[in-house]
Amino acid sequence: MNWYVEVLKKYAVFDGRARRREYWMFFLLNILISFAIGLVAGLTRIGELSVLYSLSVLIPGIAVSVRRMHDTDHSGWWVLVPIVNFVFAVTEGSQGENRFGADPKAKAYAMTA
């Protein structure tokens, strides 16, 4: 849940880098929450709830996707190309600092050590 909240805290931050774990945990929790809201909305016939949630996570979802592309040392515009976007999203990020900033994985290891 911490990864999901971290992405929401960086609501419209398009610069920097995002680890694979940050991206995929946000993606997974977003799917689960959408599914749960869909169930509730279907049972109560309140369709506006799912639209409201989708709109509220649209910008953070795009922002974390762009930061994920940056972690693989690619421009955020690659988010617009679906197959390439997926390939870059599953690829390990570049080690060390790249043109988009410091390695987020190195920061995580430094905090645990």
C-alpha positions as CSV (number, residue, x, y, z in Angstrom):
1,M,0.0,0.0,0.0
2,N,3.0,2.3,0.6
3,W,3.9,2.2,-3.1
4,Y,0.4,3.3,-4.0
5,V,0.4,6.2,-1.6
6,E,3.9,7.3,-2.7
7,V,2.7,7.6,-6.3
8,L,-0.3,9.7,-5.1
9,K,2.0,12.0,-3.1
10,K,4.0,12.6,-6.3
11,Y,0.7,13.5,-8.0
12,A,2.0,15.4,-11.0
13,V,5.8,14.9,-10.7
14,F,6.9,14.0,-14.2
15,D,10.7,14.4,-13.6
16,G,12.9,11.8,-11.9
17,R,12.7,8.1,-12.0
18,A,10.4,5.3,-10.7
19,R,11.5,1.8,-9.9
20,R,9.7,-1.2,-11.4
21,R,8.2,-2.1,-8.0
22,E,6.7,1.4,-7.6
23,Y,5.2,1.3,-11.1
24,W,3.8,-2.3,-11.0
25,M,2.5,-2.0,-7.4
26,F,0.6,1.1,-8.3
27,F,-0.7,-0.6,-11.4
28,L,-1.8,-3.7,-9.4
29,L,-3.5,-1.8,-6.6
30,N,-5.1,0.5,-9.1
31,I,-6.6,-2.6,-10.9
32,L,-7.8,-4.1,-7.6
33,I,-9.4,-0.8,-6.4
34,S,-11.1,-0.3,-9.8
35,F,-12.4,-3.8,-9.6
36,A,-13.8,-3.3,-6.1
37,I,-15.3,0.0,-7.1
38,G,-16.8,-1.7,-10.1
39,L,-18.4,-4.3,-7.9
40,V,-19.8,-1.7,-5.5
41,A,-21.0,0.5,-8.3
42,G,-22.7,-2.4,-10.0
43,L,-24.5,-3.5,-6.9
44,T,-25.6,0.0,-6.0
45,R,-26.0,1.3,-9.5
46,I,-23.7,4.3,-8.8
47,G,-21.6,4.5,-12.0
48,E,-20.2,7.9,-11.2
49,L,-18.0,6.4,-8.5
50,S,-15.8,4.5,-10.9
51,V,-15.6,7.6,-13.3
52,L,-14.6,9.8,-10.4
53,Y,-11.9,7.3,-9.3
54,S,-10.5,6.9,-12.8
55,L,-10.2,10.6,-13.2
56,S,-8.5,11.0,-9.9
57,V,-5.7,8.5,-10.7
58,L,-5.3,9.5,-14.3
59,I,-2.6,12.1,-13.8
60,P,-0.6,10.1,-11.1
61,G,-0.8,7.1,-13.5
62,I,0.6,9.0,-16.4
63,A,3.3,10.6,-14.1
64,V,4.5,7.3,-12.7
65,S,4.6,5.8,-16.3
66,V,6.7,8.7,-17.5
67,R,9.1,8.3,-14.5
68,R,9.3,4.6,-15.3
69,M,10.4,5.4,-18.8
70,H,13.0,7.8,-17.3
71,D,14.3,4.9,-15.2
72,T,15.1,3.0,-18.3
73,D,16.8,6.1,-19.7
74,H,14.1,6.7,-22.3
75,S,11.9,9.8,-23.0
76,G,8.5,9.8,-21.3
77,W,6.9,10.1,-24.8
78,W,7.4,6.4,-25.2
79,V,4.3,6.0,-22.9
80,L,2.3,6.7,-26.1
81,V,3.6,3.5,-27.9
82,P,1.9,0.6,-26.1
83,I,4.1,-2.4,-27.0
84,V,7.4,-0.4,-26.5
85,N,5.9,1.1,-23.3
86,F,5.3,-2.4,-21.9
87,V,8.8,-3.6,-22.9
88,F,10.4,-0.6,-21.2
89,A,8.2,-1.0,-18.1
90,V,9.3,-4.6,-17.5
91,T,13.0,-3.8,-18.2
92,E,15.3,-3.2,-15.3
93,G,16.2,0.5,-14.9
94,S,19.7,1.8,-15.8
95,Q,22.1,1.4,-12.9
96,G,23.6,4.6,-11.4
97,E,22.7,8.1,-12.4
98,N,21.3,8.8,-15.8
99,R,20.1,12.0,-17.6
100,F,16.9,11.9,-15.6
101,G,18.3,11.7,-12.1
102,A,19.8,9.4,-9.5
103,D,19.1,5.7,-9.3
104,P,16.0,5.1,-7.1
105,K,17.1,1.6,-6.4
106,A,20.4,2.8,-5.0
107,K,18.6,5.2,-2.7
108,A,16.4,2.3,-1.4
109,Y,19.5,0.2,-0.7
110,A,21.2,3.1,1.1
111,M,18.2,3.7,3.4
112,T,18.1,0.0,4.4
113,A,21.9,-0.3,5.0
